[in-house]
Amino acid sequence: MEQIQSLQHYILLLSEIEATYHKANIQFGISDSYSIILYIIYVYGDNCPLHKIRYLSGLSKQTLNSAIKNMQQEGLAGLHFIDGKSKTLCLTPKGTDLMKKTVANIALAENDILSSRSAEEIRTYLQLTEKFLTTLKEKVERM
């Protein structure tokens, strides 16, 4: 019973974390989709392969394509072919400015939080989260 309550508590914490990111996005005046895309580019660099953004974002293909189309129309990003078939998403200077004013600030806050933790605390947290994710993926595959 205690394990079930712990899992429910963990899931609620994840939901609260997502709600906090959503609140930040509202404060920044950007959609959650924009935030996710900009964050991935912030972490992996400009000219990020579209397939990587699709995989890491967890967004549906339709939602991702709609967000990218809107970003293009707003002059924030452009798509470029790498090899005739694969595409990369590149930010324009306007898109880079938006990234710096939004998700870069979130990343700084995250880094501040993590820098106050010991290396062992971070390692343990990551190991447990990765183990949970791996097991969850396996169980979902078997459903």
Secondary structure, 3 states (H helix, E strand, C coil): CHHHHHHHHHHHHHHHHHHHHHHHHHHHCCCHHHHHHHHHHHHHCCCEEHHHHHHHHCCCHHHHHHHHHHHHHCCCEEEEECCCCCEEEEECHHHHHHHHHCHHHHHHHHHHHHHCCCHHHHHHHHHHHHHHHHHHHHHHHCC
